[in-house]
Amino acid sequence: MLKNLLRTSIKHSFRAYSIDSNGKKIPKILITGGLGQLGVECAKHLRGKYGKDNVILSDIIKPTQEIVNDGPYIFVDILDFKGLQKIVVDHRVDWLIHFSALLSAIGEQNVPLAVRVNIEGMHNVIELAKQYNLRIFVPSTIGAFGPDSPRNPTPNITVQRPRTIYGVSKVHAELLGEYYFHKFGLDFRCLRFPGVISSDPPGGGTTDYAIAIFHEVLRKGNYQCYLKPDTRLPMMHVRDALRALSEYLEVSNDKLNRRVYNVTSMSFTPEELSEAMAKYVPEFKITYKPDSRQDIADSWPQVFDDSEARRDWNWKSEINLDDLVKLMVKEVREKIAINGL
Ligand SMILES: NC(=O)c1ccc[n+]([C@@H]2O[C@H](COP(=O)([O-])OP(=O)(O)OC[C@H]3O[C@@H](n4cnc5c(N)ncnc54)[C@H](O)[C@@H]3O)[C@@H](O)[C@H]2O)c1
């Protein structure tokens, strides 16, 4: 009986990476919650690096034809442990990128579902990663801090008492991951991202205004912002975020003094963003009507200190506010040209 158990656990933890032409190991990667704002772009980025068939997207949403053409896509509900096991085994997965989540504003609208997806989902993936000896990446967020945390700057290690279920679930994920690392040697890796800006539709977070403003202004010439003009929040363009993720996944364990790192590129307010946009979009109007998201933003970091990531694995952002605006104006204009107003 014991022998069988041992044999099973050894078998489960056996990892046989593919090898590329330079003799480098190529990981097989599964992305959960992959049809959201970050997942699709992340798959593109990692497929460019590791090959189309080595990155599997998964979600509970019906994919578009384009997603299916781009590479492997499978259905998996993060709450279905057996379904997850089957995918890891059938596809011989090495790395798991866990994106499934309900974001801050959406989570507040449906707390029981956020508890299930964000907390039970995390229990499933961390056990899965332990059982099959996977490297596991879980994103955290500036929302993992709260009103008691220092806000300008917010260091890597400080008080974390968030007031949203999203933040609570992310602190839980950070702590659980660190615990599994210390207790079982699990290769858990986590980056705390600020608001991530891309031309794809955002998932219902508090920093979404910085995406919506480009879509609305370029379509209609005006935007009503749900945050006050001077609300400062840390942000990064999706290219910087995905480069951080992929560089961090490649760092050898001996360089890492932590399993959880802050990363960021910049901080700005809605007013500063609209001033930067005025250089590229001359005529538009912005008005302000703060809603419940203002309370969330007021409890979050204003400036994020990512010096530990810079020190330990040479993280360096490349996209500043002007680059970000230029990229967004170009990408959103292209989307409008394809999809219409
Ligand atoms: N976008 C940001 O600005 C940002 C910032 C910090 C951290 N993050 C984190 O990055 C991750 C991805 O963020 P995103 O912006 O792509 O989110 P998103 O809301 O756009 O996507 C989340 C995906 O999870 C899926 N999902 C929901 N319930 C599921 C279930 N039961 N089983 C499987 N999948 C399910 C959804 O269908 C959705 O496609 C999240 O964990 C988020 O907390 C995002």
The ligand as a Tripos MOL2 file, in Angstrom:
@<TRIPOS>MOLECULE
LIG
   44    48     1     0     0
SMALL
NO_CHARGES

@<TRIPOS>ATOM
      1 N1         -6.1860   43.2010  -15.0290 N.am      1 LIG1
      2 C1         -5.5450   43.7950  -14.0290 C.2       1 LIG1
      3 O1         -5.4110   45.0070  -13.9940 O.2       1 LIG1
      4 C2         -4.9810   42.9520  -12.9120 C.ar      1 LIG1
      5 C3         -4.1950   43.5690  -11.9330 C.ar      1 LIG1
      6 C4         -3.6820   42.7960  -10.8920 C.ar      1 LIG1
      7 C5         -3.9270   41.4390  -10.8610 C.ar      1 LIG1
      8 N2         -4.6870   40.8600  -11.8370 N.ar      1 LIG1
      9 C6         -4.9570   39.4300  -11.7320 C.3       1 LIG1
     10 O2         -4.6750   38.7890  -12.9630 O.3       1 LIG1
     11 C7         -5.5970   37.7330  -13.1860 C.3       1 LIG1
     12 C8         -6.2550   37.9130  -14.5440 C.3       1 LIG1
     13 O3         -6.8880   39.1660  -14.5610 O.3       1 LIG1
     14 P1         -7.8030   39.6180  -15.7770 P.3       1 LIG1
     15 O4         -7.7950   41.0940  -15.7700 O.co2     1 LIG1
     16 O5         -7.4300   38.8600  -16.9850 O.co2     1 LIG1
     17 O6         -9.2290   39.1420  -15.2370 O.3       1 LIG1
     18 P2        -10.5650   38.9080  -16.0890 P.3       1 LIG1
     19 O7        -11.7120   39.1520  -15.1740 O.co2     1 LIG1
     20 O8        -10.5040   39.6610  -17.3650 O.co2     1 LIG1
     21 O9        -10.4730   37.3450  -16.4030 O.3       1 LIG1
     22 C9        -10.6970   36.3610  -15.4220 C.3       1 LIG1
     23 C10       -11.1690   35.1090  -16.1200 C.3       1 LIG1
     24 O10       -11.5120   34.1280  -15.1090 O.3       1 LIG1
     25 C11       -12.5600   33.3590  -15.6450 C.3       1 LIG1
     26 N3        -13.3030   32.6270  -14.6270 N.ar      1 LIG1
     27 C12       -14.2910   33.0760  -13.8060 C.ar      1 LIG1
     28 N4        -14.7830   32.0650  -13.0970 N.ar      1 LIG1
     29 C13       -14.1120   30.9430  -13.4710 C.ar      1 LIG1
     30 C14       -14.2020   29.5750  -13.0970 C.ar      1 LIG1
     31 N5        -15.1020   29.1540  -12.1950 N.pl3     1 LIG1
     32 N6        -13.3620   28.6950  -13.6880 N.ar      1 LIG1
     33 C15       -12.4570   29.1230  -14.6170 C.ar      1 LIG1
     34 N7        -12.3400   30.3870  -15.0010 N.ar      1 LIG1
     35 C16       -13.1680   31.2970  -14.4480 C.ar      1 LIG1
     36 C17       -13.4570   34.3600  -16.3590 C.3       1 LIG1
     37 O11       -14.2810   33.7000  -17.3010 O.3       1 LIG1
     38 C18       -12.4350   35.3200  -16.9730 C.3       1 LIG1
     39 O12       -12.1840   35.0140  -18.3290 O.3       1 LIG1
     40 C19        -6.5970   37.7750  -12.0120 C.3       1 LIG1
     41 O13        -6.2190   36.8070  -11.0690 O.3       1 LIG1
     42 C20        -6.4160   39.1590  -11.4580 C.3       1 LIG1
     43 O14        -6.6720   39.1810  -10.0890 O.3       1 LIG1
     44 C21        -5.2200   41.5930  -12.8610 C.ar      1 LIG1
@<TRIPOS>BOND
     1     1     2 1
     2     2     3 2
     3     2     4 1
     4     4     5 ar
     5     4    44 ar
     6     5     6 ar
     7     6     7 ar
     8     7     8 ar
     9     8     9 1
    10     8    44 ar
    11     9    10 1
    12     9    42 1
    13    10    11 1
    14    11    12 1
    15    11    40 1
    16    12    13 1
    17    13    14 1
    18    14    15 2
    19    14    16 1
    20    14    17 1
    21    17    18 1
    22    18    19 2
    23    18    20 1
    24    18    21 1
    25    21    22 1
    26    22    23 1
    27    23    24 1
    28    23    38 1
    29    24    25 1
    30    25    26 1
    31    25    36 1
    32    26    27 ar
    33    26    35 ar
    34    27    28 ar
    35    28    29 ar
    36    29    30 ar
    37    29    35 ar
    38    30    31 1
    39    30    32 ar
    40    32    33 ar
    41    33    34 ar
    42    34    35 ar
    43    36    37 1
    44    36    38 1
    45    38    39 1
    46    40    41 1
    47    40    42 1
    48    42    43 1
@<TRIPOS>SUBSTRUCTURE
     1 LIG1         1 GROUP 0 **** ****
